[in-house]
Amino acid sequence: MITSSYARAGEFKAAYADALASARKAVKLAPDLATAHSALGYVLTQGMLDLRAARAPLEQARKLGAGDAGVLSLYSALAAEHGRKADAESAIASALRLDPLNPGTHRLAGFVAYCARDWTLALDRGRKALELNPRIDQVHAFVGDALLQQGKLAEAKAEYLAEPSDLYRLTGMAIANQRGGDAAAAREAVDKLTASFGDAASYQLAQISAQAGQANQAIARLLHAREIGDVGLALALTDPMLDPIRNRPDFSRLLSDLGFG
């Protein structure tokens, strides 16, 4: 998670290779430990972008960790990214029952609802996470995304501005300003995003391009994200921000290459 949030693009592959080796060693040393299988599934999905290989350890983690809120929360998020709505919701509902005061659990619950395009539930769960921890990161951003999907532009901008993560705040503001017709403000946000993160923001830049109607540029940025191992691609199947390019054959091929389906 540290790599995906803070590393530069050139550091991705080595860091994820180390994480994969550690996760595999953990499974070998403790084959009945749910968190070991969970970590392996996480690294294979978020680090290696090998969604086919991730399925077996994720299912094993869920089987072994039925009473572990952390394991169930992570399983739910990854299942949501795979488009498995029922599995994701079942797992996160169990996690919420087991750990109802954990803001991180509510954050993931909101993410699961957002992936399922249940904007109202995403907002409710996101606001609960913020109630429990007003400084938690990423939540203001996906609350803003859900508001944007409902056409509530001013409210979405307020959420984006409150987001502590530069990556998600700048992405949200670029898209919201585009949506509102303020091209100069959108360009300013994109320039800051690029200056701060470089290629590590390839996936977010693809979202912005897709929302701007720049389909070819969006595809090019996604392919570059694939080349450098940008973990944002794990969101591609269910991401509403990519809907403008969802019916393109080259986008379908990319999803297939990543192991979705």
PyMOL commands that set and color helices and strands:
alter all, ss='L'
color gray80, all
select helices_A, chain A and resi 2-6+9-29+34-47+51-64+69-81+85-98+103-115+119-132+139-149+153-162+166-179+183-211+215-228+231-235+240-245+249-258
alter helices_A, ss='H'
color red, helices_A
deselect
rebuild
show_as cartoon
